[in-house]
């Protein structure tokens, strides 16, 4: 896929850009594959070589930090103004951590850009960060299972009341219209 040279903006790196199709928050069970598409764009006017580095952290603790091979090599080339799509999967030994994928430019050895997703362990009441719930790491709030456990019986009683009230209402008598006049 070939484009004209892209202009640098607030969300782009000066030496290249990286994007992926992962949400910022993902339920992840440790040991399973996490498939995704990674998009690397060279927004410069010269060919660049890049490497991908994956880092998994829990707070300030680094769980893993490793290079991700692309086509069996540490470095891969992207032509100026071009973008490549890399299909693959990650597998990690733990959850409740942040996954950061960095794009490293070879000549400067600098991280040109990075993307991050929070990997959250699955549970029955896990909600996205900021939504509350006991299953969400680092947040406080209502326990949704308790709230639903309280609301569902109340909803059932309300519906039973509506049905019962309509059953005991007397039916309206229908009056017959007088027959018309004959002339």
ABEGO torsion letter per residue (X at the ends): XBBBBBBBBAABBAAEBBBBABBABBBBBBGBBBBBBBBBBBABABBBBBBBBBBBBBEABBABBBBBBBGGBABBBBBBGBBBBBBBBBBBABBGBBBBBBBBBAAAGBBABBBBBBBBBBBAABBBBGAEEAABBGBBEBBAAAAAAAAAAAAAAAAAAAAAAAAABBBBBBBBBBBBBBX
